[in-house]
């Protein structure tokens, strides 16, 4: 939904989500306070609680929005790659390159960053939050798996491999590289690791 079509209340809610997302990415969920978000948004405490009945509800909304945005990003990136290349393998590899380039340009906007930030502090969350995190990662698996299905339909892998496992490998590469970048403070690791995963996929499905 475009900002121009949002009501004042909806704009305030989105602003709180944006502020919370930036704070969580910068310093983590536990260190993010309702008070700082209220001050940054320029609203009253009652204004915050009009939209969210507490910090857990805010976290749930952030997770839901992140899952939706990540799925939309995967669909857009791989959809455009499929439009450029008739060959499923070429389309998958092109999509992976696009993911890497997105990471290089906007590391904190990269799909999956917020999921990684939340996963660091999973003890802070209840079963509903854990279910949202799990669904988010399963969604990422489905996004890669359905592209791998098309590749496998036209070219057999060199070695026996489960496509779910191969999709999970891609997610592990992405999420692990996000952690490496943040801990080591070295931009470019994520893009490099995505490129390496693409090279592995290319080699796996190329004819002997």
Residue, then its C-alpha position, 0 to 999 in steps of 0.5 A: x500500500x502506498x503511503x499516500x493511501x494510508x490513513x494517519x493512524x496507518x502511517x503512525x503504525x508504519x512509522x513505529x514499525x520502521x523505527x523499531x526495525x532500525x533499532x532492532x537491526x542496530x542494537x537488538x530486540x532486548x535493547x530496544x525500548x518502547x520509550x525510545x520509539x515513542x520519543x522518535x515517533x513524536x507520539x504519546x504512550x497511549x498513542x503507541x498502545x493504540x497500535x500495539x498492546x506491548x513490545x511482544x505485539x510489536x515484535x510479532x507485527x515486525x516478524x509478520x511484515x518481514x516475512x511478507x516483504x521477504x517473500x515479495x522480494x524473492x518473488x520479484x527478484x526471481x520473477x524478473x530473472x525468469x523473464x530474462x532467461x528461459x533456462x531455469x538454471x540461468x534464471x536461478x543463478x541470475x536471481x542469486x546474483x541479484x540477491x548478492x547485489x541487493x545485499x551489497x547496496x543495502x545491507x540492512x534492507x536485505x531480505x532476512x536481516x531482521x529474521x537473523x536479528x530476532x533469532x539471536x534472542x529467541x529466548x525473549x519470545x513465546x511460541x507464537x513468535x517462534x512459529x512466525x520465525x519458523x514459518x519465515x524460514x520455511x517460506x525462504x526454503x519454498x522460494x528457493x526450492x520451487x526454482x530448484x524444482x525447475x532446474x532439476x526438471x531440465x538437468x540432473x544434479x551430478x550427485x544425489x542431493x535432496x532439493x529441500x536440503x539444497x534450498x536449506x543450504x542457500x538459506x544457511x549461506x544467506x543467514x550465516x553470512x548476515x551474522x558474519x558481516x555483523x560480527x566481523x564488521x566487513x561489508x561484502x561477505x554476504x554478497x560473496x557467499x551468495x556468489x559462492x552458493x551460485x557457483x556451487x549450484x552451477x557446478x552441481x547441475x552442469x553436465x559431466 
